[in-house]
Amino acid sequence: MLNNIDQVVEHLQQGGVALVETDTNYALACLPWDEEICSKIYSIKKRPPEKPLTLFISNIDTVLKYIDFNNSQDEIKFKELSQKYWPGPLNFILNKSDLAPKHKYFDKDSLSVVFNVKKSLNQLIDRLGSPLALTSANISGITIDGLVSKEQALENFGDQVILLEYDEDESKYTTMSSTIVKIENGDIKIIRQGDLIV
């Protein structure tokens, strides 16, 4: 049972930034729709604005609202891969629909989307009734060996964010790096090879 989810929901709804655990790193999270809210992540992380945020969802059906397919081959391939590997550390880059976030912190035409295993993160998204915009909780340009830990993230951002706490008995599912793919004419293009082999 999460012991502070209500406070985190309220904080995010009021335009704040949360610190959450994903299947890989600890990450900074905010509601994705408002450019001013998203700008807070870029400010505290010192992240260049041309690097877009990733949209995290909590079920496969949700993502279909925010993406479009060029053709039926791409749709079939996406459904095949998402049913096989989601939830998990597989990040899709897909064409945006008109319902996707439209501001400078997301790419103009495409959308990076992820559905993680992490139960606490998915519960937060469900309680909000909205996807979240995320980026890893490190200072841009500073290299970290391995994953961003809770301790490192709190050291970087602790006074500027609220931490989503979770039951320590929640099963751990972590991987060093997510795999990023793009689907073109039914073919898979690997943008970044992570621990998951597609």
LUMBA-375850 format. One line per 5 residues: number of its first residue (from 1); for each residue x, y, z of N, C-alpha, C, O. Coordinates in pm, 1 decimal, m for minus. Layout:
<atoms>
NUM> X,Y,Z,X,Y,Z,X,Y,Z,X,Y,Z | ...
</atoms>
This chain:
<atoms>
1> 85.1,m120.2,0.0,0.0,0.0,0.0,88.7,125.3,0.0,177.8,138.7,84.0 | 64.6,214.4,m92.1,140.9,338.6,m95.1,98.2,425.4,21.5,m20.5,435.0,52.5 | 194.8,488.4,86.0,156.4,567.9,201.9,146.5,717.4,174.8,108.7,792.9,264.3 | 179.5,762.4,53.1,166.2,905.9,27.3,111.3,936.4,m111.5,134.9,1044.9,m164.7 | 39.6,843.8,m169.8,m7.6,866.3,m307.2,m102.6,985.4,m315.9,m101.5,1057.9,m415.4
6> m185.1,1006.6,m212.5,m278.1,1120.2,m216.4,m203.0,1252.4,m222.6,m240.9,1343.0,m296.8 | m95.4,1262.9,m143.5,m15.8,1386.6,m144.0,52.5,1407.2,m279.0,61.1,1519.9,m327.8 | 101.2,1298.0,m339.8,168.1,1309.0,m469.3,68.6,1349.4,m577.9,99.5,1433.4,m662.4 | m49.9,1290.1,m575.8,m154.5,1327.1,m673.0,m186.4,1476.0,m661.1,m192.1,1547.2,m761.3 | m207.2,1522.2,m538.3,m239.6,1664.0,m516.7,m125.5,1754.0,m563.5,m148.8,1856.9,m627.0
11> m3.1,1715.1,m532.1,114.5,1793.1,m571.9,123.1,1804.2,m724.8,148.3,1912.2,m778.2 | 102.2,1693.4,m793.7,107.8,1695.5,m939.9,m6.7,1777.1,m998.9,13.2,1852.2,m1094.4 | m125.8,1762.6,m942.8,m241.7,1837.2,m993.7,m226.0,1987.3,m973.9,m287.2,2067.3,m1044.6 | m143.7,2024.0,m877.4,m118.0,2166.6,m852.4,2.2,2217.5,m932.5,48.3,2329.9,m912.7 | 52.2,2132.8,m1023.5,160.5,2175.7,m1112.2,299.3,2145.3,m1062.5,396.5,2202.1,m1112.3
16> 311.1,2055.9,m964.4,441.1,2021.9,m909.6,509.9,1910.1,m984.7,455.3,1853.3,m1079.3 | 632.1,1879.3,m940.4,713.7,1772.5,m998.3,732.1,1664.3,m892.4,757.1,1694.6,m775.7 | 719.7,1537.9,m933.4,736.4,1424.5,m843.0,860.7,1345.0,m881.8,906.7,1350.1,m995.9 | 913.1,1272.5,m785.5,1023.1,1179.9,m807.2,966.4,1039.7,m795.3,911.8,1002.7,m691.3 | 979.5,960.8,m903.1,917.6,828.4,m907.8,1019.7,724.8,m953.0,1117.4,757.3,m1020.5
21> 995.7,599.7,m914.8,1081.4,491.4,m960.8,1019.7,427.5,m1084.3,900.6,396.3,m1085.8 | 1100.5,408.0,m1187.6,1056.7,339.5,m1308.9,1122.6,201.6,m1313.0,1185.3,159.3,m1215.8 | 1108.0,131.8,m1425.6,1174.6,2.4,m1441.9,1325.8,17.3,m1458.2,1399.7,m80.8,m1450.1 | 1370.8,139.7,m1481.2,1514.5,163.4,m1493.6,1556.8,263.8,m1385.3,1587.1,224.5,m1272.7 | 1558.8,390.4,m1418.8,1604.0,494.2,m1326.4,1492.2,547.8,m1238.3,1373.8,526.4,m1264.5
26> 1533.4,618.4,m1132.4,1441.1,714.0,m1071.7,1424.5,827.1,m1173.0,1516.9,860.2,m1247.3 | 1305.1,885.2,m1174.2,1273.8,984.2,m1277.3,1195.0,1100.5,m1219.7,1128.8,1088.2,m1116.7 | 1203.7,1213.6,m1288.3,1121.9,1330.1,m1258.3,994.2,1319.8,m1339.8,997.7,1285.2,m1457.9 | 880.4,1350.0,m1276.1,751.3,1333.1,m1342.1,662.9,1455.1,m1319.5,667.1,1518.1,m1213.8 | 582.8,1487.2,m1420.9,482.2,1593.0,m1407.9,367.9,1562.3,m1504.0,378.9,1474.1,m1589.2
31> 258.7,1635.7,m1489.2,149.5,1622.9,m1584.9,197.0,1678.5,m1719.3,265.4,1780.8,m1722.6 | 161.6,1612.4,m1830.2,226.0,1644.4,m1958.7,161.1,1754.4,m2041.6,218.2,1796.3,m2142.3 | 43.7,1802.1,m2002.1,m34.8,1882.9,m2095.1,5.3,2029.4,m2099.0,m15.3,2096.7,m2200.0 | 61.7,2079.2,m1990.9,88.4,2222.5,m1977.6,237.6,2251.7,m1994.7,321.3,2196.0,m1923.7 | 269.3,2338.6,m2088.5,410.0,2370.6,m2116.9,479.9,2431.1,m1995.5,596.3,2401.0,m1968.9
36> 409.1,2515.9,m1922.4,469.7,2580.8,m1805.8,504.1,2479.0,m1696.9,608.7,2489.2,m1632.7 | 415.6,2380.7,m1676.4,442.7,2275.8,m1578.0,564.5,2194.4,m1621.5,654.3,2169.0,m1541.2 | 567.5,2154.1,m1746.9,680.3,2074.3,m1796.7,811.1,2151.3,m1790.7,917.6,2091.6,m1774.9 | 804.1,2282.9,m1803.1,926.3,2363.8,m1801.0,998.2,2353.2,m1666.7,1119.1,2375.3,m1659.5 | 924.7,2319.3,m1559.7,988.0,2306.8,m1427.7,1090.5,2193.5,m1427.1,1197.3,2205.7,m1367.2
41> 1056.9,2083.4,m1494.2,1151.6,1971.8,m1502.7,1279.1,2016.2,m1572.9,1389.2,1983.4,m1528.7 | 1264.8,2090.1,m1681.3,1381.2,2135.5,m1757.9,1465.5,2232.7,m1677.0,1588.2,2234.3,m1687.8 | 1399.0,2313.1,m1596.7,1469.5,2410.8,m1515.1,1552.5,2342.6,m1405.9,1670.5,2373.5,m1389.4 | 1491.9,2250.7,m1332.0,1564.8,2189.6,m1220.5,1667.9,2087.2,m1268.2,1768.5,2064.6,m1201.1 | 1643.5,2025.9,m1382.8,1736.3,1925.5,m1435.9,1844.5,1987.5,m1522.9,1944.7,1923.4,m1554.7
46> 1822.7,2115.6,m1562.0,1912.7,2184.5,m1656.2,1917.2,2108.3,m1789.3,2023.3,2089.0,m1848.5 | 1799.5,2066.4,m1833.6,1786.0,1985.3,m1955.2,1761.9,2074.2,m2076.1,1676.9,2163.1,m2069.8 | 1834.0,2053.4,m2186.4,1807.9,2132.1,m2307.5,1664.6,2110.4,m2357.2,1618.9,1996.2,m2361.1 | 1593.0,2215.4,m2394.9,1451.9,2202.2,m2433.6,1429.0,2119.1,m2558.9,1317.8,2071.9,m2582.7 | 1535.5,2100.5,m2640.7,1516.3,2020.9,m2763.5,1511.8,1870.8,m2734.5,1483.1,1792.4,m2825.0
51> 1539.3,1829.1,m2611.6,1529.6,1687.6,m2576.3,1389.0,1661.3,m2522.7,1355.9,1707.0,m2413.3 | 1305.6,1588.6,m2597.5,1165.1,1574.4,m2558.0,1144.7,1480.7,m2439.0,1226.8,1393.4,m2410.6 | 1032.9,1501.9,m2371.2,990.7,1415.2,m2261.2,929.4,1286.9,m2315.7,892.4,1278.8,m2432.8 | 919.6,1186.5,m2228.3,856.1,1059.2,m2262.5,722.8,1049.9,m2190.1,711.6,1088.3,m2073.6 | 622.2,999.0,m2259.3,489.2,982.3,m2200.0,478.1,841.8,m2141.6,495.6,742.9,m2212.9
56> 448.9,833.0,m2011.9,429.6,704.7,m1944.8,281.0,680.9,m1925.7,208.7,767.0,m1875.5 | 235.9,561.4,m1966.8,95.3,524.4,m1955.3,85.1,399.7,m1867.2,185.9,336.2,m1836.2 | m37.4,365.5,m1827.3,m54.0,253.0,m1734.7,m133.6,137.7,m1793.2,m162.5,40.5,m1723.3 | m169.5,147.4,m1921.0,m230.4,34.0,m1990.9,m220.2,56.7,m2141.3,m208.3,169.9,m2188.1 | m225.1,m52.6,m2215.2,m204.3,m44.3,m2360.9,m314.9,35.3,m2428.7,m287.8,111.1,m2521.9
61> m439.3,19.5,m2383.6,m550.7,87.6,m2450.0,m535.0,239.5,m2446.3,m570.8,308.5,m2541.8 | m481.5,290.9,m2336.2,m466.8,436.2,m2321.8,m382.2,495.8,m2432.8,m415.0,601.8,m2486.2 | m273.9,428.7,m2467.5,m178.9,487.4,m2562.6,m241.0,507.0,m2699.8,m198.7,595.3,m2774.4 | m340.4,426.5,m2734.3,m400.8,435.7,m2866.9,m468.5,570.6,m2891.4,m489.6,609.3,m3006.3 | m502.4,641.4,m2784.9,m561.6,775.3,m2800.0,m458.9,877.1,m2847.4,m493.4,975.1,m2913.4
66> m333.5,853.9,m2813.7,m231.7,956.0,m2834.0,m141.0,931.4,m2954.1,m50.1,1010.0,m2980.5 | m165.6,821.9,m3027.2,m80.0,788.5,m3141.6,m162.3,763.3,m3267.3,m280.7,730.5,m3260.3 | m98.0,779.1,m3380.7,m155.8,746.9,m3511.4,m60.1,653.1,m3583.8,60.2,653.5,m3557.8 | m114.0,573.9,m3673.6,m30.7,482.6,m3751.6,m32.8,524.8,m3897.3,m136.3,566.5,m3949.3 | 82.6,513.8,m3963.3,91.4,546.4,m4105.8,15.9,446.4,m4191.5,m36.6,479.7,m4297.7
71> 11.8,322.8,m4142.7,m51.4,217.4,m4221.5,m87.0,100.6,m4130.0,m47.5,97.7,m4013.5 | m161.8,4.8,m4183.7,m206.1,m109.4,m4102.7,m89.5,m198.6,m4060.8,m96.4,m263.8,m3956.6 | 17.8,m202.6,m4140.6,135.3,m283.1,m4104.2,196.2,m233.5,m3973.1,232.5,m312.7,m3886.1 | 206.8,m100.5,m3960.5,263.7,m42.5,m3839.0,174.5,m71.0,m3718.1,224.0,m101.7,m3609.6 | 45.1,m61.0,m3737.2,m48.7,m87.3,m3627.7,m40.5,m233.2,m3582.6,m39.4,m262.2,m3463.0
76> m34.9,m323.1,m3678.3,m26.1,m466.8,m3646.1,103.8,m496.1,m3571.1,103.5,m569.7,m3472.4 | 215.3,m438.3,m3617.8,344.5,m461.9,m3553.1,347.5,m403.6,m3412.3,400.2,m465.8,m3320.1 | 291.0,m283.9,m3395.9,285.7,m224.5,m3262.2,204.8,m311.8,m3166.3,247.7,m337.4,m3053.8 | 89.1,m356.8,m3210.6,5.4,m439.2,m3122.9,74.5,m570.5,m3088.0,64.2,m619.0,m2975.3 | 143.9,m626.9,m3183.8,217.4,m752.1,m3160.2,327.0,m731.3,m3054.8,339.2,m809.8,m2960.7
81> 406.1,m625.1,m3071.5,516.9,m599.4,m2979.6,468.9,m555.4,m2841.7,522.6,m598.9,m2739.9 | 367.1,m468.7,m2838.8,319.5,m419.5,m2709.3,255.4,m531.4,m2627.8,271.7,m536.8,m2505.9 | 182.7,m620.4,m2694.5,122.1,m732.4,m2621.7,227.3,m829.9,m2571.0,206.4,m896.5,m2469.6 | 339.7,m838.9,m2640.5,446.0,m931.0,m2600.0,536.0,m872.9,m2491.3,576.0,m944.5,m2399.5 | 568.4,m743.1,m2500.9,671.8,m685.5,m2415.1,622.4,m582.8,m2312.7,698.4,m544.2,m2223.9
86> 499.4,m538.7,m2323.0,446.2,m443.5,m2225.4,361.1,m515.8,m2122.9,290.0,m609.3,m2159.6 | 364.6,m476.8,m1995.0,452.9,m373.8,m1942.4,597.7,m421.1,m1936.8,625.9,m539.4,m1917.5 | 688.8,m325.1,m1954.4,830.3,m357.4,m1953.5,912.7,m243.9,m2009.9,857.2,m141.0,m2048.4 | 1044.9,m259.9,m2015.9,1135.0,m152.0,m2055.8,1149.8,m137.9,m2207.3,1261.2,m134.8,m2259.6 | 1036.6,m129.3,m2276.8,1036.4,m107.8,m2421.1,967.7,24.0,m2450.6,851.6,45.1,m2415.4
91> 1041.6,112.0,m2515.6,995.4,246.5,m2545.2,967.8,256.0,m2695.9,1056.4,230.6,m2777.6 | 845.4,292.5,m2731.4,807.7,309.6,m2872.3,813.2,457.3,m2909.6,772.8,543.1,m2831.2 | 862.7,486.5,m3028.1,848.3,619.5,m3087.1,747.5,606.3,m3200.5,770.6,535.7,m3298.6 | 634.8,676.2,m3184.8,522.0,661.7,m3276.7,471.7,798.9,m3320.3,503.9,900.0,m3257.9 | 393.6,801.9,m3426.3,333.3,927.2,m3470.9,229.8,974.8,m3369.5,154.7,895.0,m3313.4
96> 227.2,1107.1,m3346.7,133.2,1164.9,m3251.2,m6.0,1178.4,m3312.1,m20.8,1202.4,m3431.9 | m107.0,1162.6,m3228.0,m243.4,1199.0,m3266.9,m270.4,1341.5,m3218.8,m185.9,1402.4,m3153.2 | m387.3,1393.7,m3251.2,m422.7,1529.5,m3209.1,m444.3,1540.0,m3058.4,m448.7,1650.4,m3004.3 | m457.8,1426.3,m2990.0,m481.3,1427.8,m2845.4,m352.3,1427.5,m2764.3,m355.9,1445.9,m2642.6 | m239.7,1407.0,m2829.6,m110.9,1404.5,m2759.3,m71.5,1545.3,m2715.2,m120.8,1643.3,m2771.1
101> 16.9,1556.6,m2615.5,62.9,1689.5,m2571.7,122.8,1768.3,m2687.3,198.6,1714.8,m2768.2 | 87.0,1898.4,m2693.7,131.3,1983.4,m2804.6,203.1,2105.0,m2749.5,143.0,2211.5,m2735.7 | 328.5,2090.9,m2718.4,410.8,2206.1,m2680.0,556.2,2169.9,m2700.8,587.8,2058.3,m2742.1 | 644.2,2263.4,m2672.5,783.7,2248.5,m2714.7,861.2,2140.4,m2640.8,971.9,2105.6,m2682.1 | 806.1,2086.6,m2533.0,878.2,1983.2,m2459.1,844.5,1841.5,m2506.2,892.3,1743.0,m2449.9
106> 762.7,1833.2,m2609.0,738.7,1707.0,m2679.0,771.0,1728.5,m2826.0,759.3,1839.6,m2877.5 | 811.9,1620.9,m2893.2,842.8,1631.4,m3035.4,718.5,1675.3,m3112.5,605.8,1643.8,m3074.0 | 740.4,1747.7,m3220.8,628.1,1803.5,m3297.9,541.6,1694.5,m3361.3,419.0,1705.0,m3361.7 | 604.7,1590.5,m3414.7,530.3,1491.1,m3491.2,524.3,1352.4,m3426.8,431.1,1276.4,m3452.9 | 622.3,1319.0,m3343.6,626.8,1184.7,m3286.4,615.9,1190.1,m3134.1,631.3,1295.2,m3072.0
111> 588.9,1073.9,m3076.9,569.6,1063.6,m2932.5,643.6,940.9,m2881.9,629.9,831.5,m2936.7 | 721.9,960.3,m2776.9,790.1,850.4,m2710.1,700.2,801.4,m2596.6,664.4,878.4,m2507.5 | 663.4,671.3,m2600.3,568.7,618.6,m2501.0,621.8,490.4,m2436.7,687.1,408.6,m2501.5 | 591.4,475.2,m2305.7,636.8,360.7,m2228.2,525.0,315.7,m2134.2,449.5,397.7,m2081.9 | 515.6,184.1,m2113.7,427.1,124.3,m2013.4,514.0,32.5,m1928.6,548.2,m78.2,m1970.1
116> 549.6,79.9,m1808.7,640.9,7.3,m1720.6,568.9,m96.5,m1634.6,446.9,m93.5,m1618.5 | 648.3,m187.8,m1580.4,599.2,m287.2,m1485.5,569.9,m223.6,m1349.6,477.7,m266.4,m1280.2 | 646.6,m123.1,m1311.4,645.8,m68.1,m1175.9,504.2,m34.7,m1128.4,439.5,56.8,m1179.3 | 458.5,m111.2,m1029.8,320.9,m102.2,m982.3,287.7,35.0,m922.7,180.7,90.5,m948.1 | 380.0,88.4,m843.7,353.5,216.4,m777.7,334.7,328.6,m879.5,248.4,414.6,m861.6
121> 414.0,328.5,m985.1,401.9,430.3,m1089.8,268.9,416.3,m1162.7,201.5,516.1,m1188.4 | 230.8,294.2,m1196.0,103.7,273.3,m1265.8,m16.2,310.5,m1178.8,m115.8,362.2,m1229.5 | m7.3,284.7,m1048.9,m115.2,324.2,m958.6,m128.9,476.0,m953.6,m239.9,528.9,m948.4 | m16.0,545.1,m955.4,m19.4,691.6,m955.9,m85.8,743.3,m1083.2,m170.7,832.3,m1077.1 | m47.9,688.4,m1197.5,m107.8,729.9,m1325.1,m258.7,703.3,m1324.3,m337.2,786.6,m1369.8
126> m298.1,588.3,m1273.0,m440.9,555.2,m1266.3,m516.7,652.3,m1176.2,m626.8,696.2,m1209.5 | m457.0,685.2,m1062.2,m523.0,777.4,m969.6,m535.9,917.2,m1029.3,m635.1,986.4,m1006.3 | m436.6,957.6,m1105.0,m441.2,1088.6,m1170.8,m541.0,1090.1,m1286.0,m596.8,1194.6,m1319.5 | m563.1,972.7,m1346.8,m646.0,966.9,m1467.7,m577.9,1033.2,m1585.2,m643.6,1084.2,m1675.9 | m444.3,1032.1,m1583.2,m366.9,1099.2,m1688.3,m230.8,1033.0,m1700.9,m173.5,989.3,m1601.1
131> m178.1,1025.1,m1823.4,m37.9,984.7,m1838.3,52.6,1085.9,m1768.0,8.8,1194.7,m1730.6 | 177.6,1048.9,m1750.9,276.6,1138.9,m1692.6,391.1,1161.3,m1791.6,424.6,1073.5,m1871.1 | 449.6,1279.6,m1784.9,570.9,1310.5,m1861.4,690.3,1285.8,m1771.1,695.4,1337.3,m1659.5 | 788.2,1206.0,m1819.0,903.1,1168.8,m1737.1,1034.4,1190.7,m1808.9,1042.5,1190.2,m1931.8 | 1137.6,1210.1,m1727.3,1276.3,1207.6,m1771.5,1360.8,1164.9,m1652.1,1322.2,1188.6,m1537.6
136> 1475.0,1102.5,m1677.0,1555.5,1048.4,m1567.6,1600.4,1158.2,m1471.0,1622.8,1272.6,m1510.6 | 1613.1,1120.5,m1343.0,1639.1,1217.5,m1236.3,1788.6,1240.4,m1215.8,1842.7,1217.3,m1107.6 | 1853.5,1286.1,m1321.7,1993.4,1326.5,m1312.0,2007.3,1467.5,m1367.6,1921.6,1514.6,m1442.3 | 2115.0,1533.6,m1331.0,2143.5,1665.5,m1388.6,2196.8,1644.2,m1529.6,2290.1,1566.4,m1549.8 | 2138.6,1712.3,m1626.2,2181.9,1695.5,m1765.6,2330.4,1723.0,m1780.3,2383.4,1820.2,m1726.4
141> 2396.5,1634.6,m1855.0,2538.1,1651.3,m1883.5,2630.7,1588.9,m1781.0,2752.0,1584.0,m1801.3 | 2573.6,1540.4,m1669.8,2656.0,1476.5,m1567.2,2637.0,1326.0,m1577.6,2525.2,1276.4,m1563.7 | 2743.6,1254.0,m1601.6,2738.4,1109.1,m1620.9,2732.0,1038.5,m1485.9,2803.5,1073.3,m1391.9 | 2643.9,937.9,m1478.9,2631.9,855.5,m1358.6,2658.2,711.4,m1398.5,2602.7,663.2,m1497.2 | 2742.8,642.0,m1322.4,2765.0,499.2,m1345.6,2643.7,422.4,m1297.4,2606.4,433.7,m1180.6
146> 2581.1,344.5,m1384.5,2465.6,264.5,m1344.4,2337.9,346.0,m1343.1,2328.4,450.3,m1407.7 | 2239.5,296.9,m1268.4,2109.1,361.4,m1261.1,2111.4,478.2,m1163.6,2193.5,482.3,m1072.0 | 2020.1,573.5,m1184.4,2002.1,682.3,m1088.2,1926.7,625.1,m968.2,1811.5,583.7,m980.7 | 1991.6,623.0,m853.4,1929.9,567.3,m732.3,1841.2,671.3,m665.6,1845.6,789.8,m698.4 | 1761.2,624.1,m571.7,1677.1,715.7,m494.3,1764.0,817.6,m421.0,1731.1,936.1,m416.8
151> 1874.2,771.6,m363.8,1962.5,861.0,m288.0,2022.6,969.4,m377.5,2027.2,1086.4,m339.5 | 2068.7,930.0,m496.8,2124.7,1028.3,m590.2,2018.2,1128.7,m633.3,2043.1,1249.1,m639.3 | 1899.0,1077.0,m663.0,1790.3,1164.2,m708.7,1750.1,1263.8,m600.6,1728.0,1381.6,m628.6 | 1740.9,1215.9,m477.4,1704.2,1305.7,m367.5,1813.6,1408.7,m341.6,1784.7,1523.5,m307.9 | 1938.3,1367.9,m357.4,2049.1,1462.6,m340.7,2041.1,1572.2,m446.5,2067.8,1689.0,m418.2
156> 2003.7,1533.3,m569.7,1993.6,1630.6,m679.0,1872.3,1722.2,m666.3,1881.7,1842.4,m691.3 | 1758.6,1665.1,m627.6,1631.7,1738.2,m643.2,1540.9,1737.6,m520.0,1428.4,1787.3,m526.2 | 1588.6,1681.9,m408.6,1500.9,1656.7,m294.7,1417.2,1772.9,m247.2,1303.1,1752.9,m205.5 | 1470.8,1895.0,m252.0,1395.5,2009.7,m201.5,1303.0,2070.6,m306.8,1232.2,2167.4,m279.0 | 1303.7,2013.5,m428.1,1222.5,2070.3,m537.3,1111.5,1976.3,m585.0,1032.9,2011.5,m673.0
161> 1106.1,1857.6,m526.5,1011.1,1756.2,m572.5,947.6,1685.0,m453.3,992.6,1699.4,m339.6 | 842.7,1608.1,m481.1,785.7,1518.1,m381.9,817.8,1374.6,m426.0,804.5,1340.1,m543.4 | 859.6,1293.1,m331.1,895.2,1154.2,m361.3,773.0,1064.8,m349.5,702.9,1068.3,m248.4 | 747.0,984.2,m452.8,643.7,882.0,m444.9,700.8,764.6,m366.6,788.7,693.5,m415.4 | 651.3,744.9,m246.4,697.3,633.8,m163.5,615.3,509.9,m197.5,502.2,520.1,m245.0
166> 673.3,393.3,m172.7,603.6,269.6,m202.4,644.9,163.9,m102.2,746.5,176.7,m33.9 | 565.0,60.3,m94.8,592.4,m50.6,m5.4,722.2,m118.6,m49.2,736.3,m157.7,m165.1 | 816.0,m132.4,43.0,944.5,m193.8,8.0,928.1,m340.2,m34.3,1018.4,m398.1,m94.6 | 813.4,m399.0,m2.8,789.4,m537.8,m44.4,746.5,m547.5,m190.2,738.0,m656.9,m246.0 | 719.1,m430.4,m252.5,682.6,m433.3,m394.8,794.9,m500.1,m471.3,911.7,m464.8,m455.4
171> 759.2,m596.7,m554.4,863.3,m673.1,m625.2,946.8,m580.4,m712.0,893.5,m496.6,m784.8 | 1075.8,m596.0,m703.5,1168.2,m512.8,m779.5,1178.3,m564.5,m922.4,1194.6,m684.1,m946.6 | 1168.2,m471.7,m1015.2,1190.9,m506.4,m1155.3,1272.0,m392.6,m1213.1,1216.8,m288.0,m1247.1 | 1400.6,m411.3,m1224.6,1485.1,m305.4,m1278.0,1574.9,m361.0,m1387.4,1612.3,m478.3,m1387.2 | 1607.5,m273.7,m1479.4,1697.8,m307.6,m1587.2,1785.3,m185.0,m1612.0,1744.0,m72.5,m1583.6
176> 1902.6,m205.6,m1663.3,1995.6,m94.2,m1678.3,1952.3,6.4,m1784.2,1977.8,126.1,m1771.2 | 1887.1,m42.4,m1888.3,1854.3,47.3,m1998.9,1732.6,m4.4,m2074.2,1722.2,m123.5,m2103.1 | 1640.6,86.7,m2105.7,1525.9,46.9,m2186.4,1565.8,43.3,m2334.4,1655.1,115.7,m2378.3 | 1497.9,m41.7,m2408.5,1517.0,m49.6,m2553.7,1419.1,45.8,m2620.2,1301.4,48.5,m2584.4 | 1466.6,124.3,m2716.9,1381.7,220.0,m2787.8,1367.1,174.8,m2932.4,1466.3,149.7,m3000.9
181> 1242.3,164.6,m2978.6,1217.7,120.7,m3116.0,1123.9,216.6,m3188.6,1042.8,286.8,m3128.3 | 1138.8,216.0,m3319.0,1047.7,287.7,m3408.3,997.6,186.2,m3509.1,1073.1,99.0,m3552.0 | 871.0,196.5,m3547.5,814.1,103.0,m3645.2,790.7,176.9,m3775.9,722.4,279.3,m3779.0 | 847.7,124.4,m3883.9,834.1,186.4,m4015.4,796.0,79.9,m4116.6,872.5,m13.0,m4142.9 | 676.2,94.4,m4173.5,625.5,0.2,m4274.1,629.7,m144.8,m4223.6,663.6,m237.5,m4297.2
186> 594.7,m160.4,m4097.9,587.7,m293.2,m4038.7,720.4,m348.5,m3991.9,725.3,m457.4,m3934.7 | 830.0,m274.1,m4015.6,962.8,m318.1,m3972.4,1003.2,m246.3,m3844.0,962.8,m132.6,m3819.7 | 1083.4,m314.3,m3762.1,1131.2,m256.5,m3636.7,1266.5,m191.2,m3660.0,1359.0,m254.3,m3711.0 | 1277.3,m64.8,m3622.5,1404.8,5.9,m3628.1,1449.9,29.8,m3484.1,1380.7,96.5,m3407.3 | 1566.0,m24.7,m3448.0,1617.9,m7.8,m3311.6,1685.6,128.4,m3302.0,1784.9,154.1,m3370.0
191> 1631.9,214.5,m3217.9,1690.7,347.4,m3194.7,1797.5,337.7,m3086.4,1904.2,398.1,m3097.4 | 1767.7,261.3,m2982.0,1867.5,233.0,m2877.2,1846.9,89.8,m2828.1,1736.8,51.3,m2788.7 | 1953.9,12.9,m2831.3,1945.8,m124.3,m2780.8,1968.0,m124.6,m2631.3,2077.1,m92.4,m2584.2 | 1865.8,m160.5,m2556.6,1877.6,m173.8,m2412.3,1890.1,m319.9,m2374.9,1934.1,m402.1,m2455.2 | 1851.0,m352.2,m2251.5,1863.1,m489.5,m2203.8,1761.9,m583.0,m2268.3,1785.1,m703.5,m2277.7
196> 1649.8,m527.5,m2312.5,1546.4,m609.7,m2376.8,1580.3,m631.0,m2523.1,1600.2,m534.6,m2597.1 | 1586.9,m756.8,m2565.7,1611.8,m790.8,m2705.3,1477.8,m813.9,m2773.0,1404.4,m906.1,m2737.4 | 1446.1,m729.8,m2871.0,1316.6,m738.9,m2941.9,1334.0,m829.6,m3063.9,1238.5,m851.8,m3138.4
</atoms>
